[in-house]
């Protein structure tokens, strides 16, 4: 079954340098709502890098994603897409105006791979598949982050 998931589509098939706790939507520290009230925000970390992100954790939010967003506010580092079970995600930049990197994390929060994505100007738009089943995908401004395979996504150690 395929369904739209923000700049992605997905079909369900079954988010450190030190010990990390995998991201669980129930434990994400919500810091309020931004972006015209569309998305909750959360503090997360990838390795030692702390980020403030919009969270898309249901099909409607994933379906909206960053479509038609002209720019991220300075206080927001990106968008975290969350699935309840490992998912085969495929991202597409249709109606997305911001060049982005997408980072894919497995069920343990380990970074599996990434794609650089540019706004779509051709039909059909190119697709950017996850390298395998993922629980989290993180979109950040193109070139803002330099994560490496094996880095772990976790809730922020700050408290």
FIMIMAR-298049 format. One line per 3 residues: number of its first residue (from 1); their letters; for each residue y, z, x of N, C-alpha, C. Coordinates in Angstrom, 3 decimals, decimal comma. Layout:
! FIMIMAR-298049
NUM) A) Y:Z:X:Y:Z:X:Y:Z:X  ...;
***
This chain:
! FIMIMAR-298049
1) XXX) -1,178:0,000:0,851:0,000:0,000:0,000:1,229:0,000:0,888  2,148:-0,902:0,650:3,380:-0,980:1,433:4,530:-0,497:0,592  5,434:0,247:1,224:6,623:0,721:0,535:7,795:0,740:1,481;
4) XXX) 8,969:0,530:0,982:10,169:0,524:1,790:10,450:1,918:2,313  10,751:2,038:3,587:11,058:3,333:4,196:12,246:3,170:5,119  13,417:3,267:4,565:14,678:3,118:5,277:14,712:1,777:5,953;
7) XXX) 15,035:1,801:7,217:14,991:0,543:7,934:13,540:0,232:8,191  12,650:0,823:7,393:11,244:0,592:7,655:10,460:0,405:6,375  9,297:-0,165:6,560:8,301:-0,160:5,507:7,145:0,626:6,060;
10) XXX) 6,326:1,183:5,218:5,205:1,951:5,744:4,024:1,857:4,809  2,866:2,017:5,390:1,667:2,180:4,595:0,948:3,393:5,159  0,526:4,290:4,311:-0,110:5,515:4,760:-1,545:5,215:5,145;
13) XXX) -1,928:5,619:6,373:-3,300:5,458:6,826:-3,914:6,823:7,131  -3,964:7,532:6,967:-4,499:8,921:6,955:-3,526:9,868:6,349  7,189:14,495:14,600:7,836:14,742:15,065:7,006:15,766:15,356;
16) XXX) 9,315:17,490:24,938:9,497:18,787:25,537:8,935:18,847:26,932  9,657:19,209:27,354:9,199:19,387:28,731:8,298:20,607:28,827  8,539:21,597:28,001:7,719:22,790:27,971:6,930:22,765:26,674;
19) XXX) 6,185:23,812:26,430:5,401:23,852:25,195:6,327:23,718:23,995  6,034:22,775:23,126:6,899:22,476:21,988:6,165:22,758:20,695  6,934:23,096:19,677:6,392:23,286:18,342:6,652:22,011:17,563;
22) XXX) 5,597:21,324:17,078:5,839:20,095:16,323:6,737:20,349:15,123  7,542:19,344:14,785:8,453:19,453:13,653:7,658:19,464:12,360  7,982:20,381:11,504:7,401:20,474:10,169:8,593:20,554:9,224;
25) XXX) 8,652:19,694:8,223:9,823:19,675:7,355:10,095:21,025:6,730  9,079:21,820:6,520:9,289:23,140:5,921:10,011:24,077:6,881  9,939:23,793:8,194:10,569:24,681:9,165:11,832:24,107:9,779;
28) XXX) 12,241:22,895:9,373:13,475:22,337:9,924:14,657:23,208:9,519  15,472:23,635:10,482:16,636:24,441:10,155:17,739:23,568:9,572  17,880:23,588:8,282:18,892:22,778:7,620:20,270:23,340:7,907;
31) XXX) 21,197:22,442:8,266:22,539:22,888:8,624:23,587:22,400:7,640  23,173:21,886:6,516:24,130:21,442:5,518:23,925:19,988:5,170  24,829:19,470:4,391:24,741:18,088:3,960:25,976:17,346:4,436;
34) XXX) 25,768:16,187:5,003:26,866:15,360:5,496:26,661:13,941:4,994  27,514:13,029:5,423:27,349:11,626:5,071:27,476:11,363:3,595  28,595:11,780:3,020:28,848:11,591:1,603:27,763:12,238:0,757;
37) XXX) 27,176:13,320:1,271:26,190:14,076:0,520:24,847:13,402:0,380  24,596:12,364:1,169:23,347:11,631:0,997:22,148:12,285:1,657  22,321:12,897:2,807:21,188:13,393:3,573:21,434:14,809:4,075;
40) XXX) 20,392:15,659:4,046:20,497:16,955:4,723:20,480:16,725:6,234  21,006:17,669:6,982:20,969:17,569:8,436:20,068:18,654:8,991  19,593:18,429:10,197:18,738:19,402:10,874:18,988:19,305:12,369;
43) XXX) 18,679:20,399:13,053:18,732:20,440:14,505:17,309:20,243:15,005  17,112:19,256:15,868:15,812:18,998:16,479:16,027:18,807:17,969  14,932:18,721:18,710:15,010:18,445:20,145:13,929:17,443:20,503;
46) XXX) 14,255:16,596:21,450:13,268:15,734:22,089:13,334:16,101:23,564  12,248:16,681:24,065:12,286:17,227:25,417:13,367:18,290:25,481  14,290:18,150:26,423:15,390:19,105:26,580:16,657:18,676:25,849;
49) XXX) 16,625:17,561:25,146:17,809:17,027:24,474:17,856:17,504:23,027  18,895:18,261:22,706:19,071:18,738:21,335:19,899:17,730:20,546  19,488:17,509:19,308:20,132:16,516:18,461:20,397:17,082:17,078;
52) XXX) 21,465:16,619:16,464:21,743:16,913:15,055:21,506:15,613:14,312  20,597:15,633:13,353:20,183:14,404:12,687:20,224:14,541:11,169  20,415:13,405:10,523:20,177:13,315:9,094:18,672:13,231:8,910;
55) XXX) 18,151:13,811:7,843:16,712:13,825:7,595:16,394:13,020:6,344  15,464:12,077:6,495:14,958:11,280:5,376:13,477:11,634:5,221  13,175:12,510:4,256:11,800:12,982:4,130:11,157:12,698:2,777;
58) XXX) 11,780:11,847:1,988:11,110:11,372:0,780:11,303:9,861:0,699  10,570:9,218:-0,182:10,584:7,754:-0,192:11,959:7,178:-0,502  12,736:7,825:-1,371:14,077:7,320:-1,686:14,990:7,403:-0,464;
61) XXX) 14,950:8,532:0,257:15,786:8,686:1,455:15,339:7,732:2,557  14,025:7,611:2,752:13,532:6,670:3,760:13,896:5,240:3,369  13,863:4,941:2,083:14,228:3,609:1,609:15,688:3,280:1,854;
64) XXX) 16,545:4,281:1,759:17,975:4,081:2,030:18,229:4,020:3,527  17,725:4,999:4,251:17,929:5,052:5,694:19,381:4,859:6,066  19,623:4,095:7,103:20,985:3,840:7,577:21,527:2,496:7,088;
67) XXX) 20,921:1,977:6,050:21,403:0,711:5,475:22,846:0,872:5,005  23,657:-0,124:5,329:25,057:-0,207:4,920:25,923:0,935:5,470  25,428:1,709:6,431:26,236:2,729:7,106:26,953:2,034:8,253;
70) XXX) 28,295:2,059:8,238:29,063:1,344:9,260:29,038:2,029:10,618  28,980:3,343:10,623:28,850:4,091:11,875:28,410:5,500:11,558  27,722:6,107:12,515:27,342:7,507:12,368:28,547:8,369:12,718;
73) XXX) 28,773:9,450:11,978:29,855:10,354:12,368:29,562:10,953:13,745  30,584:11,335:14,484:30,368:11,849:15,847:29,448:13,064:15,904  29,394:13,857:14,837:28,566:15,067:14,845:27,103:14,791:14,499;
76) XXX) 26,755:13,543:14,212:25,382:13,174:13,864:24,845:12,227:14,933  23,690:12,599:15,501:23,092:11,815:16,580:22,148:10,729:16,088  21,723:10,805:14,837:20,796:9,802:14,336:20,152:10,224:13,039;
79) XXX) 19,026:9,591:12,729:18,282:9,890:11,506:16,814:10,085:11,845  16,239:11,155:11,300:14,822:11,459:11,466:14,090:11,115:10,182  13,101:10,218:10,284:12,251:9,851:9,161:10,983:10,699:9,249;
82) XXX) 10,609:11,315:8,154:9,487:12,251:8,138:8,483:11,822:7,074  7,208:11,781:7,460:6,119:11,520:6,518:5,188:12,718:6,498  4,560:12,998:5,354:3,645:14,132:5,211:2,341:13,931:5,972;
85) XXX) 1,913:12,688:6,104:0,680:12,363:6,815:0,967:11,211:7,772  0,129:11,028:8,779:0,335:9,907:9,695:0,432:8,585:8,934  1,398:7,769:9,341:1,768:6,558:8,623:1,896:5,390:9,587;
88) XXX) 1,510:4,221:9,125:1,770:2,993:9,890:3,145:2,499:9,451  4,158:2,729:10,259:5,536:2,386:9,899:5,950:1,089:10,573  6,689:0,282:9,831:7,270:-0,949:10,356:8,728:-0,953:9,937;
91) XXX) 9,631:-0,992:10,921:11,052:-0,955:10,641:11,622:-2,361:10,613  12,653:-2,543:9,799:13,363:-3,815:9,708:14,845:-3,487:9,566  15,715:-4,307:10,121:17,146:-4,010:10,156:17,934:-4,687:9,039;
94) XXX) 17,290:-5,071:7,972:17,977:-5,699:6,846:19,053:-4,773:6,296  20,283:-5,266:6,181:21,438:-4,516:5,683:21,815:-3,324:6,562  21,300:-3,269:7,789:21,649:-2,184:8,710:22,678:-2,732:9,686;
97) XXX) 23,815:-2,047:9,780:24,976:-2,559:10,500:25,109:-2,027:11,919  24,368:-0,964:12,261:24,498:-0,285:13,546:23,321:-0,668:14,445  23,555:-1,115:15,683:22,437:-1,317:16,614:21,772:0,037:16,892;
100) XXX) 20,441:0,062:16,862:19,710:1,325:16,950:18,520:1,239:17,902  18,142:2,398:18,434:16,830:2,581:19,049:16,005:3,321:18,014  14,736:2,979:17,898:13,833:3,758:17,049:12,733:4,306:17,957;
103) XXX) 12,467:5,603:17,813:11,502:6,339:18,628:10,394:6,812:17,698  9,139:6,555:18,058:8,004:6,886:17,201:7,217:8,062:17,777  6,930:9,070:16,921:6,237:10,292:17,341:4,964:10,482:16,522;
106) XXX) 3,892:10,875:17,199:2,616:11,062:16,524:2,528:12,404:15,815  1,354:12,721:15,311:1,115:13,942:14,539:1,351:15,216:15,347  1,283:15,128:16,675:1,518:16,273:17,554:2,960:16,335:18,050;
109) XXX) 3,793:15,367:17,653:5,180:15,327:18,090:5,388:14,584:19,398  4,362:13,910:19,908:4,488:13,194:21,180:5,050:11,790:20,958  6,002:11,415:21,819:6,604:10,087:21,750:5,578:9,033:22,154;
112) XXX) 5,339:8,094:21,226:4,367:7,026:21,458:5,008:5,738:21,936  6,242:5,484:21,523:6,896:4,231:21,878:8,244:4,097:21,215  8,920:3,005:21,525:10,272:2,784:21,022:10,541:1,287:20,897;
115) XXX) 11,541:0,943:20,114:12,051:-0,419:20,025:13,577:-0,357:20,022  14,219:-1,351:20,634:15,652:-1,571:20,466:15,802:-2,500:19,275  16,673:-2,127:18,334:16,837:-2,916:17,117:18,305:-3,296:16,950;
118) XXX) 18,547:-4,550:16,670:19,909:-5,019:16,433:20,037:-5,466:14,985  21,255:-5,413:14,435:21,439:-5,845:13,052:20,870:-7,245:12,830  20,276:-7,433:11,689:19,610:-8,687:11,355:20,636:-9,735:10,943;
121) XXX) 20,564:-10,900:11,591:21,442:-12,007:11,226:20,648:-13,232:10,792  19,328:-13,173:10,890:18,455:-14,292:10,533:17,517:-13,889:9,408  17,059:-14,892:8,672:16,028:-14,683:7,661:14,759:-15,363:8,138;
124) XXX) 13,634:-14,770:8,114:13,442:-13,364:7,791:13,866:-12,472:8,957  14,178:-11,229:8,642:14,555:-10,272:9,679:13,332:-9,932:10,529  13,532:-9,736:11,846:12,420:-9,300:12,689:11,933:-7,915:12,262;
127) XXX) 10,689:-7,633:12,542:10,133:-6,314:12,242:9,825:-5,583:13,538  9,807:-4,255:13,461:9,597:-3,377:14,606:8,521:-2,356:14,242  7,258:-2,660:14,537:6,174:-1,771:14,132:6,013:-0,578:15,069;
130) XXX) 5,558:0,539:14,488:5,164:1,696:15,292:3,921:1,308:16,088  3,728:1,925:17,270:2,569:1,588:18,091:1,253:2,170:17,568  1,314:2,931:16,501:0,142:3,556:15,896:0,612:4,437:14,759;
133) XXX) -0,292:5,211:14,150:0,118:6,123:13,083:1,124:7,160:13,596  2,192:7,362:12,841:3,253:8,295:13,230:3,560:9,255:12,089  4,073:10,435:12,430:4,569:11,394:11,437:6,081:11,406:11,389;
136) XXX) 6,718:10,969:12,503:8,170:10,984:12,603:8,656:9,735:13,307  9,794:9,245:12,868:10,507:8,183:13,574:11,956:8,646:13,661  12,551:8,478:14,813:13,926:8,906:15,056:14,753:7,684:15,407;
139) XXX) 15,796:7,428:14,620:16,741:6,366:14,953:17,966:7,001:15,588  18,392:6,440:16,726:19,605:6,877:17,411:20,433:5,634:17,738  21,724:5,838:18,011:22,568:4,716:18,411:21,949:4,036:19,624;
142) XXX) 21,960:2,725:19,637:21,373:1,959:20,724:21,941:2,414:22,069  21,061:2,803:22,978:21,454:3,191:24,328:21,922:4,616:24,499  22,022:5,403:23,409:22,509:6,784:23,525:21,499:7,727:24,183;
145) XXX) 20,214:7,470:24,020:19,184:8,386:24,522:18,272:7,653:25,495  17,608:8,423:26,331:16,699:7,844:27,320:15,402:8,643:27,348  14,752:8,772:26,199:13,495:9,496:26,128:12,401:8,662:26,794;
148) XXX) 11,324:9,330:27,221:10,196:8,633:27,830:8,920:9,003:27,090  7,942:8,079:27,127:6,674:8,346:26,474:6,128:9,678:26,951  5,635:10,470:26,015:5,131:11,800:26,322:6,122:12,901:25,988;
151) XXX) 7,436:12,586:25,910:8,394:13,599:25,457:7,965:14,066:24,073  8,318:15,303:23,726:7,906:15,862:22,444:9,096:16,161:21,557  8,912:15,844:20,276:9,879:16,164:19,240:9,551:17,557:18,729;
154) XXX) 10,557:18,418:18,628:10,348:19,774:18,127:11,616:20,266:17,446  11,463:21,398:16,741:12,655:22,027:16,209:13,465:22,539:17,384  14,764:22,629:17,207:15,636:23,039:18,303:15,306:24,451:18,765;
157) XXX) 15,224:24,666:20,092:15,002:26,016:20,602:16,220:26,918:20,439  17,372:26,337:20,103:18,565:27,163:19,914:18,411:28,006:18,673  19,007:29,130:18,655:18,879:29,913:17,456:19,969:30,844:17,353;
***
